[in-house]
Amino acid sequence: MPTVDATATKSSRRDDLPPWQPPWNDPKPVEALYREFCGFLDSPESYEERICRDTPQYPEGPLLALCFPAYGLANYALANSESAPDCRERIDRLIRLASERWIQQGLHEPMRDDVLALKHWNGHGVFLGHYCLMLACYRLAGGDDRYADRQRRIASLLTQGVESDGNGLWIRSYPSRTWLFDTLPCLLAVRLTDAQDGRDLRPSAQLVQEHLRYRQTVALDRVTGLTASEVDHATGRILVGPRGCDASATICFLGHLAPGYCRDLYTREKKALWVELKDGDWLHLAGFREWPPGQRGFVDAASGPVVAGIGAAASGFGLGASRFARDEAVHRSLLQSLETAIAMLDAAHGAAQLLEQLNAIVRSEAAGHGTESATAAGQNSHQESLTKMRASKDYYCRDLMADVVAFYCLTWRPWCQPAVRGDGDDGT
């Protein structure tokens, strides 16, 4: 079990972040996505229209289209100090959009006009956690303290939520649902707020350690070594087992807090979920499965399209997970597969033709191994999801949500000193 670093009583400002450089040069999509979101946010009203039109129809979809670009911009500012003023300005615009509409609509008990008047977390960890991280990202990008009081207030509410739910082990995503991943933005927001304020970091480290203990015991899937994705909001018992989207996204967020644990988790995810499909010499598709082998899952807004077992969200967040783990081979395979998918989308006459092309790859791969396609039984359910895809050349990855995730993951870097260190951790 990782141990709390009891010496981490203070943290630092932005210039004292752990030294970190990616083990490879940033790929071309980073600059393309940076320019794309800067352009979108030159007109916040137009970006809000995009969100209404092009995000999935589930409660936090619009919020994710606001917060992930803020995370990507903070990462970009940390890596490119000359661009920090432009990044801050656009993060500020995203915060204003979130403050003026989406946060109010999303909460079970709306905060109305003044977020500082909210006196209880109201069971909405997913909204408040990401919103608080957006405020922290403004300061990460070198911003002033204009949002600091608001950030501290929400961080205190999140602490209240974590401590009141599940004896401090998890926080509810909504009043009656709990996805384990949604605890992580809350823990990270609390930790980062304390770090930016220069406060004692031991309480936040303890919160992280208790959550890790729960992940490694009650919520652990002993076959794969991964954790459950959804648990009962009252008892914490497992409702839905491991999923690729959950594992990849967990590494991206928990990697800031418990890097030793996440390096081990990445090894387990890669062993259980990594897939590579080849069709002759011309095509290579690789990615992380949405569901472990032998488990028949489903396609939903969280998974995105699933083809040959490979999940769009699992692989998208896998770009960040592999960057965290410094796994260049997997990272480059994911990038290559992304470019292949974009080219196929552009060449296909609609998503139905794309589906048939992908299915042909699956059949070819299965025939080459003398086995039946593992996803054949699920093709019909996947087909309906894929044929409804709206690919637009307005977006680098041909989809808004794919772009927001890619921008964050392709720029990932540490935001604070680890809360919990494992064997071999140097804290950087």
Secondary structure as UniProt FT lines:
FT   STRAND          3..4
FT   TURN            6..7
FT   HELIX           14..16
FT   HELIX           28..40
FT   TURN            41..42
FT   HELIX           44..54
FT   TURN            59..60
FT   HELIX           61..79
FT   HELIX           81..83
FT   HELIX           84..97
FT   HELIX           98..102
FT   HELIX           103..106
FT   TURN            112..113
FT   HELIX           115..117
FT   TURN            122..123
FT   HELIX           125..140
FT   TURN            141..142
FT   TURN            146..147
FT   HELIX           148..164
FT   HELIX           166..168
FT   TURN            175..176
FT   STRAND          177..179
FT   HELIX           180..182
FT   HELIX           183..197
FT   HELIX           202..215
FT   TURN            216..219
FT   TURN            222..224
FT   STRAND          230..231
FT   TURN            233..235
FT   STRAND          238..240
FT   HELIX           244..254
FT   TURN            255..257
FT   HELIX           259..273
FT   STRAND          274..279
FT   TURN            280..282
FT   STRAND          283..289
FT   TURN            293..294
FT   TURN            301..303
FT   STRAND          306..307
FT   TURN            308..309
FT   STRAND          310..311
FT   HELIX           312..325
FT   HELIX           328..347
FT   HELIX           351..368
FT   TURN            369..370
FT   TURN            374..375
FT   HELIX           376..378
FT   HELIX           379..387
FT   TURN            393..394
FT   TURN            396..397
FT   HELIX           400..410
FT   STRAND          420..421
FT   TURN            423..424
//
